[in-house]
Amino acid sequence: MVQLYTCTMNLAIDLFIETETMEPKVVNRTLDDDIQANGKGVNVSLILKKLNIDSTAIGFSGGFTGRYIEEFLDQKEIATEFIPIAENTRINVFTQVNQEQTEYKLVNKGPKIPREKINELLKRIEKIEAGSYLCVSGSLPQGISEMILVEISQIAHKNKVNLVLDSSYMSVMDCLVYQPYLLKPNEEELAKWFGKKDIPLEESPTYLKRLIHKGAQRVLLSFGGKGCFYADKDRIIYGNAPTGKVVNTACAGDSLLGTFISGLLMNEALDKTLKHSIAAGSSTAFRKGLTDFSDIKELEKQIQIQTIEGKS
């Protein structure tokens, strides 16, 4: 049985709020609220569990907020091996304002991680078995340089671990020489990596091929409401996004990625996997929490997969 690990170095509790209006200097009464254990790797573990794939969540956890996340994952029967830290795991706030039809995202920096704890995490990663999968997702807390992604890439390459990277840092480009198994940028991250203000949808294949040429084995490029590309050395395919009322975009990319990893592990056809993954990401975007996959079949009816280059 293949082993799968998700690594979230900046765990979070996310507070989701719905309000009709948001006015300064007055008490704004909310219509609804929800608290969720979060962090991008945690979300991937939760999605995989919904798809009957086990994983182990690693990273840093601290204080009452960290304990909440560990207890939540334990209830979901997801194994955890978090490195304990002194400071509290962060809390983020996402507010949906109905009258404005918009969402405000307040994301905190996270705790400061001492060097000895960073070394402890790297030593744990060094023990991951060859042939396993490691998904490293999200932002970095205080005290950790983005070059840790390069260190992790070196370890994964040396130990024959399949590395999945979902991170916005420029250092991702320095990881490509170590041939990561899969990258998952969005359109803003792709533009940033290549020093562009933005990259239009129709020009994306050019940059996907450049990522593959530089060493990435696979790339899953999310364009949000415009859809998603998948690229490897043999093909580039694209699927549009279904329409619906967007409620929460915070976890949509994680749902897309977790579902896509599941399809790869199950050796499903790539066009089927991409369609299923886009539907899962959209389902999460159209609700307050992660998708329960109940509406996937209906959403898939709106999605068409096109072959842009190479094999279908």
C-alpha positions, 0 to 999 in steps of 0.5 A: 500500500502506497504511503501518502503524506501532506505537509502543512507548515502553517496550519490554521483555524479558519473562521467563516462569517456571512453577513448582509453588510459590512460597515465601519465603526458599528457592530456588524451582526452576522447571519452565519458562522463556521469554524474549520480546521484548515491549512492547504495540506490538511484540506488535501488530507480531508479530500483524500479521506472522502475519497477513501484514501488514507494519508498522514498529516505532518507540519507544525502545531501549537497551542489550543488552536493546534490541539483543535486541529489535531483532535478534528483530524483524529475524529476524521481518522486521519493520522497526524505527526505534527511537530509541537511548537510553543506558539499558537497555530494561527486563526484566519477570518473569511467574511462573505458580505452578501450586499456587496456580493464579495468576500474579505480574506484576513490571513495571519502570518502564523507562529515563529518556528525555531530552527531546531523544530525546522530540523526536526521536520526535515529529519521526519521527511528524510524518513519517508519511504521511497515510492511514497507521495509527499504533498507540500502545500501553502504558506510558510510561518515566521522563521522559515525561509522559502528555500526550505522548499528546495531542501525538501525537493532535494530530499525527495529526489534523493530518496525517490519520494513523489513530491507534490508542490502547491506553493506560491514562492519563487523558490518553486522554480529552484525546485524544478531541477529535482523533478517534482512529481506535480506542481499546482500553481494558479494563474497569478503564481504562474505569472509571478514565476515568469515575471509577468503581470498576468498570463492570458488563458490562451498563452498558458500552454507556452508556460506550462511547457516551459515548466515541464522543460525545466523539470516538473513532471506534471503541472495542474494549473488552476484558472479559477472560474475560467477552468484548469489545465493539466500538462505533462511531457506528452500532452496538455489538456484543458477543462472549463469551470462550471457555473454557480454562486461562489460562496468560498474560494479558500479551499477550492484549489485544495479540493481540486488538488486532492481529487486530482492526486486521488485520480493519479493514484487510482490510475484513472484516465487523465481526462476523467480525472481532470473533469472530476477534479474541476467539479470537486473544486467548484463544488467547494467554491459553491458551499461554506465547507469542503465538498461532500461530492454529492453534486459532482455528477451534475457539475461534470455535465457542464465541463468539457475536456479539450486536448490542446496538444499531444495525446488525449 
